[in-house]
Amino acid sequence: MVLELLKSQFSALFSILWFIGEVLYTYIYWWMPVFLGVIFLRTWLNYIQSEYIEHMGSFLFEVKIPKEIMKTPLAMETFLFALWQKPASTYIETFWLGKIQPWFSLEMVSINGQIRFFIWGPGKFKNIVQAQLYAQYPDVELYDAEDYTNAVVHDLSRFFMWGCYFKLTEKDVYPIKSYVDYKLDNENTEEEMKVDPITAVLEYLGSMKRDEQVWIQILIQGHKQKSIMQGHLFRTKDWKNEAKYEIARIRKEAGVGQPGVFGMLTKGQDTKIQAIERSIEKHAFDTIIRAFYICPAGPPDPAAIPGLIGSVKQYSSNYLNGLKLGWFTDFDYPWMDFRRIRRTAAEREMLRAYKLRSGFHEPFKDFHCHPFIMTTEELATIYHFPGRVARTPALSRIDSRRSEAPSNLPV
């Protein structure tokens, strides 16, 4: 009986597959050119965009911060406006020149327990970044830096490494707990009264021992709805439309504005709507956050990796959004990777992706991650130069103060 049932099911499946095959063969002259055309277009775009990236060059600034920074994270938010750059605006730029939308990398690094700030970007934006950063932070010092990642190679006899991505706990439209929520937007607040969420990250970075390294990389690219003009076969979504839809959904859920219903927003619902409405007014970036813990070969500090994962907990809110662990380079169970082949490949590829600052474009486009939306307010919360409230001894500060930005900066 069971055998007969299996035979009938197999026969039905075979008939369906045969029918699909006949349809595809009948209309092959229609779908095959489209299929091959899409493959050719994707291959061509990957090629010319790779050429464009190779020739655009890059810069890496190390930022030395003074002992006192009286600016709120709003200064960093204003600086981030300058990093929001448009994508290609003509078909020639996209399909012939291979022009891509610029992206940047904001990096916090601990090497031997010393905390350092870096900013990476395409070469032609070096002067813009320099001028805009000095405009908001006249007292900082910028140095052309050697890439700190060059000192690390994937050699299991020399290094232990563990890499991960972070992702949001909720939908993109919900913001994380930002510096505004922590009341850091008021310059008149006494330093002793301030609670800066980045302090937890800096304390963790400063706790690293000799020969230990932690790299935190925040890749950002201006968010914009894209279409075929930017090389996308289908138009991408606009996050602001999704945000407005989410607001309408919350109101409907509470019965607000519904005919014949006396609706009232709860405190949580009202908090969500206010936060989303504030986010809509900001510039938004596609964002990728990844991190590495590296130490000499051998057993790592057992607290190092949990500490890295837990260092972003303070950005989470019960009503809104937060950051949590996404993909990581090791595996939960030994039988998933008996000979360490998969983990070794994952570490090697993620290290290459980090060094290239690649994530939005080939060769590591969407490598084990999917970019999420963060506004300038959110980004300024997780990456800014702290004031005296951050007393981490490992955070080196310069003694001198600059009274004004250098006069020879490019316009």
C-alpha positions, 0 to 999 in steps of 0.5 A: 500500500505504501509502495503504491502511494509513493509510486503515485506521488512520484508519478504526479511529481514527474508529470509536473516537472515534465509539463514545466520542462515543456513550457520552458522549451516552448518559450525558450526564445522568449526567456533565454535572451532575458536570462542571459541578458541579466547575467551579462549585465550583472557580470559587466557591472561587477567588472566595471565597478571593481575597476572603479573601486580599484582606481578610486584610491583610499585614505585612512585618518587616525583621529587624536582627540584632546583632553577636553571635548565640550561638543555633544554628539550632535557635532558628530551627527553634523559631520556625518551629513557630509558623508552622505553622498549621492549614487550615480545619476545617469546611465552612462555613469552606471553602465559605462563608467562603473560609478558607485555610491561612496561609502566610509568606515568609522573604526574604533580599535584597541591594540595592546589596550590602547584605544584609537579612532580611525576614519576610512574613505575613498581617496577623492573625499579626503579633503572633504572629510578633513575640512568637515571634521575640523569644522566640528572638532577644531581641537582634534588632530588628524594623521595619515595612518598606516593601516593597522590591519596589515600587521595581522594575517590569517596564520593559526600558528600565530593568531587566534581570531574571532569575528562577528557581525551585529544586527538590529533586534527589531525592524529598521524603522525603529531607532536604537536608544540614542544620545538624545534619549541619554540627554546628551543633546544639551551642552549645558549639562554638567559633565558629572551628570552625563551618561555617555553610552559609548563609555561601555564600549571604550571601557571594554576596549581599554580592558584588553591586555598586551598582544590583544586586539579588538577592531570595531568597524562601522561601514556606512553608505548613504541610503537612497531608493535605487532603480535601474539607473543605479544598476538595480533591476528592481526598485529598492524600498524607501525606508521612510515609506516603511516608517510612515506605514509603521506609524499608521499601523501602530495608530490603527492597532491602538484604535486612534482615528478609527471611526466609532472607536475611542482609541488611546496610545499606550506609553510604549506606542507613543514612545515608538511613534515619537522616535520614528517621527524623529528618525524620519527627519534625519539623513539615513545610511545603510550600515554594516557593523562587524568586529574582530577579537585577535590574540596570540595563538592559544586559548583566548581570554574567556571573558573577551568574546562575551565582553565584546558581545555585551559592550553594545547592550546599552544601545537597546531599548525595551520599546524601540531597537537595539544591537545584538550578535549576528553571524560569527566565524565559529560554530555552535556544535563541534560536529558542524565543522569536524576539521575546522575547515569551515571556520578557517575559511570564514575567518580568512574571508572575513579578515579580507572583507574587513581589510578591504572595508568591503560590504556594499560592493564586490568582492564581499557584497552582503558577505554573511550580513544584510545592511540595515538602516541607521540615521545620523543620530544613531550613528553619532551615538555609537561613534563619537569623540567622548568628553571628560565623562569617559575617563578610560585611562587607555583612551589616549588624548593629546595635550595641546588644544587647537584654537581654530582649524588650520588656515590652509585647508582646502575649500 
